[in-house]
């Protein structure tokens, strides 16, 4: 009975915490902002500040350094970080939130229909601190294309600008579907997402992480019946 009364009288969370999100135009930051608002509604004395970051790798670095109290990261990137970094600063998962889709996006009118068609082309894989870049490197290694594509580490909007200007052949992004910034460009320059479902098994062999094939909800830049690689997102502290 004493324990029950103590639990009922436990003070509600209060104070201010920083939450590592992602780039503007991507779902990480949008989700972080939504989560911050809901936490403040539930706990009025708690303020959560969503921080714009480069994504998973950057968030994990900030968590280990104590620069943020919460952060979002792809599960495959978090697992590699946990294996490689000091155990005493390894972030802990609070929850699995939603699933990212690995998206390889091209202009709709191109003749690029598979990863092999990107050989010899320049592509954006996301900034160095992003989960998109980390998972893209596994994707292209599994496809035998690491030395046959020019991988540029650009922010999402910069990569999409290159796609619109024909200076890039594709943009690779890891995020929810639809990703707002990609949808915005699709409304002006029709885009198309590639089917990369067959890459799951080779990616497992390269990295050891059990990537899963997922059906992608159709609409906008996603053709019907498309398959991609799914990776869960984790909220970490």
C-alpha positions as CSV (number, residue, x, y, z in Angstrom):
1,X,0.0,0.0,0.0
2,X,2.8,2.4,0.9
3,X,4.5,1.7,-2.5
4,X,1.2,2.4,-4.3
5,X,0.6,5.7,-2.5
6,X,4.2,6.7,-3.2
7,X,3.7,6.0,-7.0
8,X,0.5,8.0,-7.0
9,X,2.2,11.0,-5.4
10,X,5.3,10.9,-7.6
11,X,6.0,14.4,-9.0
12,X,5.3,14.9,-12.7
13,X,8.3,15.6,-15.0
14,X,9.5,19.2,-15.1
15,X,12.3,21.3,-16.5
16,X,13.7,21.6,-20.0
17,X,15.2,18.9,-22.3
18,X,16.6,19.0,-25.8
19,X,15.4,16.5,-28.5
20,X,17.6,15.8,-31.5
21,X,15.5,15.7,-34.6
22,X,16.7,16.0,-38.2
23,X,16.8,18.2,-41.2
24,X,14.1,20.7,-42.1
25,X,11.9,19.1,-44.8
26,X,12.4,15.7,-43.4
27,X,10.1,13.7,-41.0
28,X,12.5,13.5,-38.1
29,X,12.2,17.2,-37.2
30,X,8.5,17.2,-37.9
31,X,8.0,14.2,-35.6
32,X,10.2,15.7,-33.0
33,X,8.1,18.9,-33.0
34,X,4.9,16.9,-32.7
35,X,6.3,14.8,-29.9
36,X,7.5,17.9,-28.1
37,X,4.0,19.5,-28.2
38,X,2.3,16.3,-27.0
39,X,4.7,15.9,-24.1
40,X,4.1,19.5,-23.0
41,X,0.4,19.0,-23.2
42,X,0.7,15.8,-21.0
43,X,3.3,17.4,-18.7
44,X,2.8,21.2,-18.6
45,X,5.9,21.8,-16.5
46,X,8.1,20.0,-19.0
47,X,9.5,21.9,-22.1
48,X,11.0,19.8,-24.9
49,X,13.1,21.8,-27.4
50,X,13.3,20.0,-30.9
51,X,16.7,20.6,-32.3
52,X,17.5,20.6,-36.1
53,X,20.4,18.2,-36.7
54,X,21.8,16.2,-39.6
55,X,20.0,13.0,-38.4
56,X,20.8,9.7,-36.8
57,X,24.6,9.8,-36.6
58,X,24.6,13.4,-35.4
59,X,21.9,12.6,-32.8
60,X,23.8,9.7,-31.4
61,X,27.0,11.8,-31.2
62,X,25.1,14.5,-29.3
63,X,23.5,12.0,-27.0
64,X,26.9,10.5,-26.1
65,X,28.3,14.0,-25.6
66,X,25.4,15.0,-23.3
67,X,24.4,17.8,-25.7
68,X,20.8,16.5,-26.0
69,X,18.7,14.4,-23.6
70,X,16.6,12.7,-26.3
71,X,17.3,11.9,-29.9
72,X,15.9,10.0,-32.9
73,X,18.0,7.4,-34.8
74,X,17.6,4.6,-37.2
75,X,17.9,1.2,-35.5
76,X,20.7,-0.1,-37.8
77,X,22.7,3.1,-37.2
78,X,22.1,2.9,-33.4
79,X,23.2,-0.8,-33.4
80,X,26.5,0.0,-35.1
81,X,27.1,2.9,-32.8
82,X,26.4,0.8,-29.7
83,X,28.9,-1.9,-31.0
84,X,31.6,0.6,-31.8
85,X,31.4,3.2,-29.1
86,X,32.2,3.2,-25.4
87,X,29.5,1.3,-23.4
88,X,29.3,3.8,-20.6
89,X,27.9,6.5,-22.9
90,X,25.8,4.3,-25.1
91,X,22.3,5.7,-25.5
92,X,19.3,3.6,-24.4
93,X,16.1,3.1,-26.4
94,X,13.0,4.6,-24.9
95,X,10.6,3.5,-27.6
96,X,10.3,2.3,-31.2
97,X,8.3,5.1,-32.9
98,X,7.7,4.7,-36.6
99,X,9.4,3.0,-39.6
100,X,11.6,4.7,-42.2
101,X,11.6,3.7,-45.8
102,X,14.9,3.8,-47.7
103,X,13.9,5.9,-50.7
104,X,15.9,6.2,-54.0
105,X,14.2,9.0,-55.9
106,X,14.7,9.9,-59.6
107,X,13.0,12.2,-62.0
108,X,9.9,10.5,-63.4
109,X,10.9,10.8,-67.1
110,X,14.3,9.2,-66.7
111,X,15.2,5.7,-67.9
112,X,16.5,4.8,-64.5
113,X,14.4,1.9,-63.1
114,X,16.9,-0.1,-61.0
115,X,20.0,0.6,-58.9
116,X,22.3,-0.7,-61.6
117,X,21.1,2.1,-63.9
118,X,22.7,4.6,-61.5
119,X,26.3,3.4,-62.5
120,X,28.3,6.4,-63.5
121,X,25.9,9.0,-62.1
122,X,26.1,11.5,-59.3
123,X,23.7,10.9,-56.4
124,X,23.0,12.6,-53.1
125,X,22.9,10.2,-50.1
126,X,22.4,12.8,-47.3
127,X,24.8,14.6,-45.0
128,X,27.6,12.8,-43.2
129,X,25.7,12.9,-39.9
130,X,22.6,11.3,-41.3
131,X,21.2,7.8,-41.1
132,X,20.4,8.1,-44.8
133,X,24.1,8.4,-45.7
134,X,25.1,5.5,-43.4
135,X,22.4,3.1,-44.8
136,X,23.0,4.3,-48.4
137,X,26.6,3.2,-48.1
138,X,25.4,-0.3,-47.2
139,X,22.9,-0.2,-50.1
140,X,25.5,0.6,-52.7
141,X,28.1,-1.7,-51.3
142,X,25.5,-4.5,-51.5
143,X,24.7,-3.6,-55.1
144,X,28.4,-3.6,-56.0
145,X,28.2,0.1,-56.9
146,X,30.3,1.8,-54.2
147,X,33.1,2.7,-56.8
148,X,30.7,3.2,-59.7
149,X,28.6,6.1,-58.4
150,X,29.6,9.5,-57.2
151,X,28.1,9.7,-53.7
152,X,27.6,13.3,-52.5
153,X,26.7,14.0,-48.9
154,X,24.2,16.8,-49.4
155,X,21.3,17.9,-47.2
156,X,17.9,16.8,-48.5
157,X,16.8,20.1,-50.0
158,X,20.2,20.6,-51.7
159,X,20.0,17.1,-53.2
160,X,16.5,17.7,-54.5
161,X,17.7,21.0,-56.0
162,X,20.4,19.0,-57.9
163,X,17.8,16.5,-59.0
164,X,15.6,19.4,-60.3
165,X,18.5,21.0,-62.1
166,X,19.7,17.6,-63.7
167,X,23.1,17.8,-61.9
168,X,22.2,14.6,-59.9
169,X,20.8,11.4,-61.1
170,X,19.1,10.4,-57.9
171,X,18.5,11.3,-54.3
172,X,18.6,8.7,-51.6
173,X,16.7,9.4,-48.4
174,X,15.6,7.5,-45.4
175,X,12.3,8.7,-44.0
176,X,8.6,8.3,-43.8
177,X,6.5,8.3,-46.9
178,X,5.6,10.8,-48.1
179,X,8.6,13.0,-47.1
180,X,7.4,16.6,-47.2
181,X,10.3,18.1,-49.1
182,X,10.2,15.3,-51.7
183,X,6.4,15.8,-52.2
184,X,6.9,19.5,-52.6
185,X,9.4,19.0,-55.5
186,X,7.2,16.2,-57.0
187,X,4.3,18.7,-57.3
188,X,6.6,20.8,-59.6
189,X,8.9,18.2,-61.2
190,X,7.4,14.7,-61.3
191,X,9.5,12.2,-59.4
192,X,9.5,8.4,-59.1
193,X,10.8,6.1,-56.3
194,X,12.7,3.0,-57.3
195,X,11.9,-0.5,-56.1
196,X,14.9,-1.7,-54.1
197,X,13.2,-4.6,-52.2
198,X,15.6,-7.1,-53.7
199,X,18.5,-5.4,-51.9
200,X,17.5,-6.6,-48.4
201,X,19.3,-9.9,-48.5
202,X,22.6,-8.5,-50.0
203,X,22.5,-5.7,-47.4
204,X,22.2,-8.2,-44.6
205,X,25.3,-10.0,-45.9
206,X,27.3,-6.7,-46.0
207,X,26.3,-5.3,-42.6
208,X,24.8,-8.1,-40.5
209,X,21.7,-6.1,-39.8
210,X,18.4,-7.8,-40.7
211,X,17.0,-5.3,-43.1
212,X,13.3,-6.0,-44.0
213,X,11.4,-5.7,-47.3
214,X,8.4,-3.5,-46.9
215,X,5.5,-2.6,-49.2
216,X,5.4,1.2,-49.6
217,X,2.1,3.1,-49.5
218,X,1.4,4.2,-53.1
219,X,0.7,7.9,-53.9
220,X,2.5,10.9,-55.2
221,X,6.0,9.9,-56.1
222,X,5.5,6.3,-55.1
223,X,4.2,4.0,-57.8
224,X,1.7,1.2,-56.9
225,X,3.2,-2.1,-55.7
226,X,6.6,-0.7,-54.8
227,X,8.9,-2.5,-52.3
228,X,11.6,-0.8,-50.3
229,X,13.9,-1.5,-47.2
230,X,12.3,-0.8,-43.9
231,X,14.3,0.3,-40.8
232,X,12.6,1.2,-37.5
233,X,13.2,4.6,-35.8
234,X,14.1,4.6,-32.1
235,X,13.6,7.4,-29.6
236,X,16.8,7.3,-27.4
237,X,18.0,8.9,-24.2
